[in-house]
Amino acid sequence: MAPKKVLAEIKQDLDSFVGNKIRLKANRGRNKVVERIGVLERTYPNIFVVRIDEKRSERRVSYSYSDVLTETVELVVCHQDGEIKIAGAR
């Protein structure tokens, strides 16, 4: 049951930063790493959604909290107090 508790803690951490700018670094496999800046738009029970404003379009990408736990996705929240890293391994 420990993993469920950790996933709930990650969701709770992200809930407080909805609407804030975040820096996202996602490992897509085979040495493909995507780095983007976006806004944490919404959190759901199993996923969170990030709105990414690119040059010509606006995209929404979603990731699960287990992606953060396994460090497939790294999140850094750009907050008025500075940058806050959301980490899965506690």
C-alpha positions as CSV (number, residue, x, y, z in Angstrom):
1,M,0.0,0.0,0.0
2,A,3.0,2.3,0.3
3,P,3.1,3.1,-3.5
4,K,-0.6,4.3,-3.4
5,K,0.2,6.6,-0.5
6,V,3.2,8.0,-2.3
7,L,1.2,8.6,-5.5
8,A,-1.5,10.4,-3.4
9,E,1.2,12.6,-1.9
10,I,2.5,13.5,-5.4
11,K,-1.0,14.4,-6.4
12,Q,-1.5,16.5,-3.3
13,D,1.8,18.3,-4.0
14,L,0.7,19.1,-7.6
15,D,-2.8,20.2,-6.5
16,S,-1.3,23.2,-4.7
17,F,0.5,24.3,-7.9
18,V,-2.3,24.2,-10.4
19,G,-2.1,27.3,-12.7
20,N,1.6,27.8,-12.1
21,K,4.3,27.7,-14.8
22,I,6.3,24.4,-14.7
23,R,9.4,23.1,-16.5
24,L,8.9,19.6,-17.7
25,K,11.6,17.1,-18.7
26,A,10.2,13.8,-20.0
27,N,12.3,10.7,-20.9
28,R,10.6,9.3,-24.1
29,G,13.0,6.3,-24.4
30,R,15.9,5.5,-26.7
31,N,17.8,8.6,-25.5
32,K,15.0,10.9,-26.4
33,V,14.4,13.6,-23.8
34,V,11.8,16.3,-24.2
35,E,12.1,19.5,-22.3
36,R,9.2,22.0,-22.3
37,I,7.8,24.9,-20.3
38,G,4.1,25.0,-19.7
39,V,1.3,25.6,-17.2
40,L,0.0,22.9,-14.9
41,E,-3.6,23.0,-16.0
42,R,-5.4,20.4,-14.0
43,T,-5.0,17.3,-11.8
44,Y,-7.2,14.3,-11.9
45,P,-7.2,11.2,-9.7
46,N,-4.7,9.3,-11.9
47,I,-3.2,11.9,-14.3
48,F,-2.2,15.6,-14.5
49,V,-2.5,17.8,-17.5
50,V,0.1,20.4,-18.7
51,R,-0.7,23.1,-21.3
52,I,2.3,23.8,-23.5
53,D,2.4,26.9,-25.6
54,E,4.5,26.3,-28.7
55,K,5.3,28.6,-31.5
56,R,2.3,27.9,-33.7
57,S,-0.1,26.0,-31.5
58,E,-1.2,25.1,-28.0
59,R,-0.9,21.5,-26.8
60,R,-2.0,19.6,-23.8
61,V,-0.1,16.7,-22.6
62,S,-0.9,14.4,-19.7
63,Y,1.2,12.2,-17.5
64,S,0.5,9.9,-14.6
65,Y,1.8,10.4,-11.1
66,S,3.7,7.1,-11.5
67,D,5.7,8.8,-14.2
68,V,6.9,11.3,-11.6
69,L,7.5,8.5,-9.1
70,T,9.7,6.5,-11.5
71,E,11.4,9.7,-12.6
72,T,10.4,9.3,-16.2
73,V,9.0,12.8,-15.9
74,E,10.8,15.5,-13.9
75,L,8.8,18.6,-12.8
76,V,10.2,21.9,-11.6
77,V,7.6,24.5,-10.5
78,C,8.5,28.1,-11.2
79,H,7.0,29.8,-8.1
80,Q,7.3,33.3,-6.8
81,D,9.5,31.9,-4.0
82,G,11.9,30.3,-6.5
83,E,11.9,26.9,-8.2
84,I,10.5,23.9,-6.5
85,K,11.3,20.4,-7.7
86,I,8.5,17.8,-7.5
87,A,10.3,14.6,-6.7
88,G,8.9,11.0,-6.7
89,A,11.5,9.3,-4.6
90,R,11.0,10.4,-1.0
